[in-house]
Amino acid sequence: MNNTKNEVLIVLTEQWNDWEASYAIAVINSFSDYNVKTIAIDDFPKRSMGGINASIDYTIDDYQNFNNLAMVILPGGLSWEENDYREIAEFIKGIMELHIPIAAICGATTFLCKHGFLDNINHTGDSLELFQQQREYKGEAFYINEQVVVDNQVITANETASVQFAYEIFKILEVDSNEELEQWYDNFKNGAIR
């Protein structure tokens, strides 16, 4: 692990999907040297679809020191399609310019596509048809119908891929040996009892 970059941000919106990033953030925060922190457009607690109120560690406007940032995770949620979130889009643009890895799942991939972040990289999401409904989307040629796609340090996943999503995050962050990560993936994807 690169000890100089040990913070992982999870971008929260109202009605965020708590289960989609749960494998990733639990392992990262509990079994690695990384620290998971929450970030949002304001400092009001964000209520998940499961009814969990999460406090906010940083607001996007206040987050200025990117030297310690290892990755940004965007879980899905109902509000990604309903809102433009221009502040989050500007934040993500800056993250991408710094070549910091980004991981998005479900509705967060739709957010990335409608802001043009997926126009030139291989990616996936909940469906190509959903992406094509976004006026600004021009990335059809790069859409791959898979559970998870990783390209240029951007992880995208559909709504049913939380285990694969976490696995790809773990690989980029190098939270454990390849052998241990393979074992984790096999257990959580296929079950410990077979």
Residue frames as qw, qx, qy, qz and C-alpha x, y, z in Angstrom:
[[0.000, 0.886, 0.463, 0.000, 0.00, 0.00, 0.00],
 [0.351, 0.495, -0.035, 0.794, 1.11, 3.54, -0.73],
 [0.411, -0.532, -0.568, 0.474, 1.24, 4.98, 2.79],
 [0.145, -0.138, -0.006, 0.980, 1.44, 8.57, 1.59],
 [0.431, -0.115, -0.312, -0.839, -2.13, 8.41, 0.25],
 [0.127, -0.107, -0.957, 0.236, -4.38, 6.83, 2.83],
 [0.351, 0.314, 0.434, -0.768, -7.74, 8.61, 2.63],
 [0.036, 0.280, 0.842, 0.461, -10.71, 7.25, 0.68],
 [0.298, 0.147, 0.196, -0.922, -13.71, 9.51, 0.18],
 [0.118, 0.417, 0.890, 0.144, -17.26, 8.28, -0.22],
 [0.145, -0.086, -0.157, -0.973, -19.53, 10.85, -1.88],
 [0.059, 0.412, 0.866, -0.278, -22.94, 10.88, -0.23],
 [0.253, -0.201, -0.303, -0.896, -26.22, 12.23, -1.57],
 [0.597, -0.037, 0.421, -0.682, -29.74, 11.97, -0.20],
 [0.914, 0.167, 0.179, -0.323, -31.12, 8.43, -0.59],
 [0.235, 0.606, -0.751, -0.116, -27.66, 6.95, -1.26],
 [0.924, -0.018, -0.324, -0.200, -27.59, 3.18, -1.65],
 [0.445, -0.714, 0.506, -0.189, -25.87, 2.05, 1.53],
 [0.904, -0.096, 0.415, 0.017, -25.43, -1.59, 0.44],
 [0.760, 0.641, -0.024, 0.105, -23.63, -0.87, -2.85],
 [0.340, 0.709, -0.477, 0.393, -20.39, 0.31, -1.26],
 [0.711, -0.613, 0.193, -0.285, -20.75, -1.52, 2.05],
 [0.963, -0.028, 0.014, 0.268, -18.32, -4.37, 1.28],
 [0.566, 0.550, -0.118, 0.602, -15.71, -1.92, 0.05],
 [0.109, -0.757, 0.226, -0.603, -15.89, 0.65, 2.83],
 [0.825, -0.527, 0.102, -0.179, -16.11, -1.89, 5.65],
 [0.927, 0.018, 0.006, 0.375, -12.99, -3.77, 4.53],
 [0.425, 0.624, -0.110, 0.646, -11.07, -0.62, 3.65],
 [0.283, -0.756, 0.177, -0.563, -11.83, 1.06, 6.97],
 [0.819, -0.494, 0.196, -0.218, -11.39, -2.01, 9.18],
 [0.923, -0.124, 0.283, 0.229, -8.66, -4.10, 7.57],
 [0.646, 0.483, 0.070, 0.587, -6.28, -1.67, 5.88],
 [0.409, -0.307, -0.192, 0.838, -4.31, 1.46, 6.63],
 [0.003, -0.387, -0.385, -0.838, -6.81, 3.57, 4.69],
 [0.094, 0.361, 0.583, -0.722, -9.38, 5.82, 6.35],
 [0.063, 0.534, 0.695, 0.478, -12.82, 6.17, 4.80],
 [0.001, -0.347, -0.301, 0.888, -14.32, 9.65, 5.09],
 [0.295, 0.684, 0.664, 0.057, -17.63, 11.02, 3.86],
 [0.122, -0.226, 0.165, 0.952, -17.98, 14.06, 1.62],
 [0.226, 0.676, 0.700, 0.053, -21.05, 15.87, 0.30],
 [0.221, 0.604, 0.236, 0.728, -22.14, 19.22, -1.10],
 [0.321, -0.700, 0.137, -0.623, -23.13, 20.38, 2.40],
 [0.126, 0.302, -0.833, 0.445, -22.60, 19.23, 5.96],
 [0.717, -0.149, 0.193, -0.653, -26.13, 17.98, 6.65],
 [0.455, -0.155, 0.876, -0.044, -26.34, 14.23, 7.46],
 [0.487, 0.228, -0.560, -0.631, -27.39, 12.16, 4.46],
 [0.715, -0.034, 0.558, -0.420, -30.09, 9.53, 4.89],
 [0.016, -0.226, 0.892, 0.392, -29.55, 6.31, 2.94],
 [0.605, -0.084, -0.516, -0.600, -32.23, 4.23, 1.23],
 [0.594, -0.187, -0.766, 0.160, -31.89, 1.86, 4.19],
 [0.434, -0.829, -0.261, -0.238, -32.68, 4.71, 6.60],
 [0.724, -0.320, -0.165, 0.589, -29.15, 5.20, 7.94],
 [0.044, 0.998, 0.002, 0.048, -28.20, 8.78, 8.74],
 [0.805, 0.037, -0.036, 0.591, -24.53, 9.31, 7.89],
 [0.210, -0.888, -0.001, 0.408, -22.65, 12.32, 9.17],
 [0.640, 0.720, -0.004, 0.270, -20.47, 14.26, 6.74],
 [0.717, -0.384, 0.005, 0.582, -16.74, 14.64, 7.36],
 [0.257, -0.261, 0.274, 0.889, -16.04, 17.15, 4.58],
 [0.505, 0.742, 0.295, -0.328, -17.93, 19.41, 2.25],
 [0.746, 0.431, 0.275, 0.427, -16.76, 19.60, -1.33],
 [0.163, 0.930, -0.028, 0.327, -16.03, 23.32, -1.03],
 [0.467, -0.813, 0.337, -0.087, -13.83, 22.75, 2.02],
 [0.903, -0.130, 0.331, 0.242, -11.82, 19.82, 0.66],
 [0.299, 0.916, -0.240, -0.121, -8.64, 21.35, -0.72],
 [0.187, -0.636, 0.745, 0.075, -5.72, 19.02, 0.11],
 [0.915, 0.257, -0.119, -0.289, -5.66, 16.17, -2.39],
 [0.231, 0.628, -0.736, 0.105, -2.15, 14.96, -1.52],
 [0.303, -0.216, 0.857, -0.358, -3.51, 12.32, 0.87],
 [0.748, 0.254, 0.200, -0.580, -6.41, 11.15, -1.33],
 [0.307, -0.217, 0.897, 0.233, -6.19, 7.57, -2.62],
 [0.013, -0.290, -0.854, -0.432, -9.67, 7.12, -4.17],
 [0.404, 0.074, 0.190, -0.892, -13.19, 8.55, -4.45],
 [0.040, 0.238, 0.967, 0.086, -16.17, 6.16, -4.26],
 [0.409, 0.021, -0.049, -0.911, -19.63, 7.17, -5.51],
 [0.233, 0.219, 0.935, -0.154, -22.38, 4.77, -4.37],
 [0.081, -0.401, -0.655, -0.636, -25.63, 4.76, -6.30],
 [0.036, 0.394, 0.596, -0.698, -28.84, 6.29, -5.11],
 [0.285, 0.702, 0.652, 0.029, -32.14, 7.74, -6.22],
 [0.007, 0.903, 0.113, -0.415, -30.99, 11.34, -6.39],
 [0.421, -0.309, 0.520, 0.676, -28.25, 10.95, -9.04],
 [0.244, 0.387, 0.703, 0.545, -30.72, 10.95, -11.92],
 [0.069, -0.853, -0.517, 0.000, -32.96, 13.63, -10.38],
 [0.230, -0.922, 0.056, 0.308, -30.18, 16.19, -9.79],
 [0.620, 0.727, -0.208, 0.208, -27.34, 17.62, -11.84],
 [0.755, -0.579, 0.057, 0.303, -25.02, 18.02, -8.82],
 [0.490, 0.814, -0.135, 0.280, -22.80, 20.54, -10.64],
 [0.301, -0.815, 0.459, -0.186, -20.65, 20.92, -7.51],
 [0.822, -0.226, 0.520, 0.049, -19.94, 17.19, -7.44],
 [0.791, 0.554, 0.170, 0.196, -19.26, 17.20, -11.19],
 [0.205, 0.897, -0.305, 0.245, -16.65, 19.94, -10.77],
 [0.564, -0.613, 0.540, -0.124, -15.11, 18.03, -7.89],
 [0.892, 0.079, 0.434, 0.095, -14.93, 14.80, -9.93],
 [0.604, 0.772, -0.045, 0.191, -13.43, 16.69, -12.88],
 [0.078, -0.852, 0.473, -0.210, -10.62, 17.88, -10.60],
 [0.759, -0.340, 0.551, -0.071, -10.12, 14.37, -9.21],
 [0.875, 0.379, 0.272, 0.131, -9.82, 12.92, -12.71],
 [0.384, 0.870, -0.220, 0.218, -7.33, 15.62, -13.72],
 [0.305, -0.718, 0.592, -0.204, -5.20, 14.57, -10.74],
 [0.616, 0.244, -0.737, -0.135, -5.40, 10.91, -11.90],
 [0.307, -0.196, 0.756, -0.544, -6.90, 9.80, -8.59],
 [0.130, -0.162, -0.947, -0.246, -8.95, 6.59, -8.98],
 [0.502, -0.014, 0.143, -0.853, -12.75, 6.87, -9.01],
 [0.033, -0.138, -0.988, -0.052, -15.27, 4.08, -8.37],
 [0.465, 0.078, 0.081, -0.878, -18.95, 4.53, -9.28],
 [0.060, 0.166, 0.984, 0.038, -21.84, 2.08, -9.11],
 [0.115, 0.632, 0.760, -0.102, -25.48, 2.12, -10.21],
 [0.139, 0.930, 0.339, 0.013, -26.97, 5.63, -10.37],
 [0.325, -0.782, 0.245, 0.472, -23.56, 7.22, -9.84],
 [0.481, -0.010, 0.642, 0.596, -22.49, 5.83, -13.24],
 [0.240, 0.761, 0.548, 0.252, -25.46, 7.64, -14.79],
 [0.201, -0.937, -0.028, 0.283, -24.23, 10.83, -13.10],
 [0.454, -0.459, 0.494, 0.582, -20.76, 10.30, -14.61],
 [0.431, 0.317, 0.685, 0.494, -22.18, 9.63, -18.07],
 [0.144, 0.876, 0.446, 0.117, -24.43, 12.70, -18.14],
 [0.203, -0.923, 0.145, 0.292, -21.47, 14.92, -17.27],
 [0.618, 0.729, -0.292, -0.033, -19.29, 13.45, -20.03],
 [0.369, -0.676, 0.636, -0.055, -16.83, 11.62, -17.78],
 [0.718, -0.043, 0.694, 0.036, -17.38, 8.29, -19.56],
 [0.616, 0.717, -0.009, -0.327, -17.30, 9.51, -23.15],
 [0.486, 0.701, -0.521, -0.020, -13.74, 8.33, -23.82],
 [0.110, -0.403, 0.877, -0.237, -13.16, 5.39, -21.47],
 [0.480, -0.152, -0.835, -0.222, -14.52, 1.85, -21.33],
 [0.275, -0.132, 0.522, -0.796, -17.39, 1.71, -18.84],
 [0.262, -0.357, -0.873, -0.204, -20.59, 0.02, -17.79],
 [0.289, -0.107, 0.312, -0.899, -23.71, 0.93, -15.82],
 [0.537, 0.176, 0.678, -0.471, -27.27, -0.22, -15.29],
 [0.659, 0.459, 0.580, 0.136, -27.99, -0.18, -19.06],
 [0.324, 0.025, 0.388, 0.862, -26.86, 1.44, -22.28],
 [0.048, -0.660, -0.600, -0.450, -30.46, 2.51, -22.90],
 [0.393, -0.821, -0.319, 0.263, -30.48, 4.44, -19.63],
 [0.450, -0.412, 0.188, 0.770, -27.24, 6.17, -20.57],
 [0.233, 0.280, 0.567, 0.738, -28.58, 7.05, -24.02],
 [0.145, -0.821, -0.538, -0.122, -31.44, 8.92, -22.35],
 [0.396, -0.708, -0.054, 0.582, -28.88, 11.39, -20.97],
 [0.445, 0.887, 0.092, -0.081, -28.62, 14.29, -23.44],
 [0.009, 0.885, -0.455, -0.101, -24.89, 14.87, -23.03],
 [0.756, -0.269, 0.589, 0.095, -23.81, 11.22, -23.26],
 [0.578, 0.688, -0.350, -0.267, -21.51, 10.47, -26.20],
 [0.197, -0.544, 0.814, -0.045, -19.80, 7.31, -24.94],
 [0.910, 0.131, 0.118, -0.375, -21.88, 4.59, -26.60],
 [0.728, 0.506, -0.460, 0.035, -18.83, 3.19, -28.37],
 [0.174, 0.459, -0.738, 0.463, -17.13, 2.64, -25.00],
 [0.704, -0.272, 0.305, -0.581, -20.07, 1.01, -23.20],
 [0.337, 0.204, -0.919, -0.034, -19.43, -2.64, -22.26],
 [0.758, -0.339, -0.171, -0.531, -22.30, -4.84, -21.08],
 [0.594, 0.086, -0.714, 0.360, -20.52, -6.28, -18.03],
 [0.563, -0.682, -0.444, 0.145, -20.98, -6.28, -14.27],
 [0.373, -0.828, 0.101, 0.407, -17.87, -4.15, -13.69],
 [0.690, 0.591, 0.038, 0.417, -15.48, -2.36, -16.05],
 [0.486, -0.730, 0.084, 0.473, -12.15, -0.80, -15.07],
 [0.628, 0.535, 0.192, 0.531, -10.39, 1.62, -17.41],
 [0.268, 0.582, -0.118, 0.759, -7.92, 4.41, -16.77],
 [0.188, -0.022, -0.674, 0.714, -8.37, 4.08, -12.98],
 [0.511, -0.054, 0.081, -0.854, -12.15, 4.51, -13.26],
 [0.043, 0.126, 0.988, -0.080, -14.29, 1.65, -11.95],
 [0.535, -0.018, -0.081, -0.841, -17.91, 1.49, -13.10],
 [0.015, 0.068, 0.991, -0.116, -20.43, -1.14, -12.02],
 [0.434, -0.378, -0.496, -0.650, -24.10, -1.92, -12.41],
 [0.517, -0.505, 0.210, -0.658, -26.50, -2.08, -9.49],
 [0.962, -0.200, -0.056, -0.174, -26.11, -5.84, -8.95],
 [0.784, 0.381, -0.334, 0.358, -22.31, -5.85, -8.75],
 [0.363, -0.876, 0.208, -0.242, -21.41, -4.73, -5.23],
 [0.864, -0.357, 0.289, 0.206, -19.09, -7.71, -4.61],
 [0.738, 0.368, 0.214, 0.524, -17.22, -7.28, -7.91],
 [0.067, 0.914, 0.016, 0.400, -17.18, -3.51, -7.34],
 [0.584, -0.770, 0.253, -0.033, -15.49, -3.96, -3.95],
 [0.892, -0.070, 0.290, 0.339, -13.03, -6.47, -5.40],
 [0.562, 0.610, 0.134, 0.542, -11.87, -4.04, -8.10],
 [0.202, -0.921, 0.116, -0.313, -11.55, -1.28, -5.49],
 [0.788, -0.545, 0.267, 0.109, -9.44, -3.57, -3.30],
 [0.837, 0.209, 0.217, 0.456, -7.15, -4.40, -6.22],
 [0.310, 0.793, 0.006, 0.525, -6.47, -0.74, -7.05],
 [0.366, -0.838, 0.226, -0.335, -5.89, 0.14, -3.38],
 [0.593, 0.302, -0.703, 0.250, -3.87, -3.06, -2.80],
 [0.574, -0.587, 0.208, -0.532, -5.58, -3.67, 0.54],
 [0.799, -0.326, 0.501, -0.063, -4.17, -7.21, 0.72],
 [0.257, -0.325, 0.803, 0.428, -2.17, -9.76, -1.25],
 [0.486, 0.184, -0.530, -0.670, -3.55, -10.98, -4.57],
 [0.341, -0.073, -0.937, 0.012, -4.10, -14.41, -3.04],
 [0.014, 0.325, 0.691, -0.645, -6.12, -13.01, -0.11],
 [0.363, 0.329, -0.041, -0.871, -8.16, -10.81, -2.45],
 [0.451, 0.093, -0.755, -0.466, -8.94, -13.78, -4.70],
 [0.232, -0.202, -0.914, 0.266, -10.06, -15.77, -1.65],
 [0.168, 0.345, 0.415, -0.825, -12.25, -12.89, -0.44],
 [0.434, 0.263, -0.339, -0.792, -13.86, -12.54, -3.86],
 [0.404, -0.005, -0.885, -0.230, -14.48, -16.27, -4.21],
 [0.112, -0.269, -0.829, 0.477, -16.08, -16.47, -0.75],
 [0.213, 0.431, 0.336, -0.810, -18.34, -13.44, -1.14],
 [0.428, 0.289, -0.455, -0.725, -19.27, -14.13, -4.75],
 [0.588, 0.054, -0.752, -0.293, -19.83, -17.87, -4.48],
 [0.766, -0.519, -0.014, -0.378, -20.40, -18.45, -0.77],
 [0.161, -0.593, 0.759, -0.216, -18.26, -20.10, 1.89],
 [0.577, 0.009, 0.792, -0.197, -20.41, -23.26, 1.86],
 [0.494, 0.409, -0.454, -0.618, -20.80, -25.03, -1.50]]
